[in-house]
Amino acid sequence: MLRIAAITEGCGCSNDAMYEVNWDLPQENDRHFEIAKDLSVVIDPGSQLYFEPELIIDFDPERGTFSLKNKSEIFIRQIFL
């Protein structure tokens, strides 16, 4: 499955977070979201806090890349899958 994660060091505030999208096996406590036929995303509860209240997975057809964002912040640009 496709995993979206916030990786933190230090105090755990959002300024210390790095964001990652990668293929991974689901874990017991993951939240599962179906985003397309035959494609699901998993996110652990700790990472989900960084993306609330919503997370948008956007595709740029000209570049062939994805981005993670919400209405006020872009977490990652140009993700190649």
N, C-alpha and C positions, 0 to 999 in steps of 0.2 A: 504494500500500500504506500501511498504518498504521505510522508510525515512532514508536518509543519511544526517547528519548534522554536522556542525562545531560549537561548542559552545565556545564562547569567553568571557573572562573577562579582565578588564584592558584596555590596549591600542589596543587590537584587532590584535596584530601581531601574526604570526603563532606559536611562542613559547608559547603563552598563550591559544592556542586552544586545546580543547578536542573534540574527534570525537565520534559520536554515530550512531548506526544503530538500528532502532526500527520500529515496526509496528505502523502506524499512518494514520489518514485521510488526504487526500490531501487538500492543501490550495489554494486560488485563484492565488497567484503569483508563485506557484511551477512550476519547469520544470519537465516534465514527460519523462522517458526513459523506453522503453520496453526492458527487458534483456532476456526474455524467454517467451514462450507461457504461458499466464495467470499469468505473473509476471512482474510488473512494479516497478520502483524506482522513488521516487520523491525527489527533493532537492530544497531548497529555494535559491533565487539568492545570498544572502549574504554568504551562506555556499559554494556555487559553486565556489566562488573566491578562496577558500583554496585548492580546488582539481584540478584546472586548470594547465596545458592545457588538461590533461586527467585523468581519474580515472579508475582503473582496479579492478574489483571484481573477486577475485580468490577463487577457491574451493580446499581444501586439502582433498581428499577422504580417506586418512589413518586416519585423525583425525576427519573427518566429520565437518570441520569448514571452514568459509570464512575469507578472509582478504581484506582490502582496501589498495590499493597502487597505485603508479605511477612508472615511470621508475627510479626515484631517491629517493623515500621515501616510507616507510610503515607507514600508518596512524593507522591502527588497525590490530592486529593479533587475530586469534582464536575467531571469532564471531560465536556463536551458534544460529541458527534460528530454 
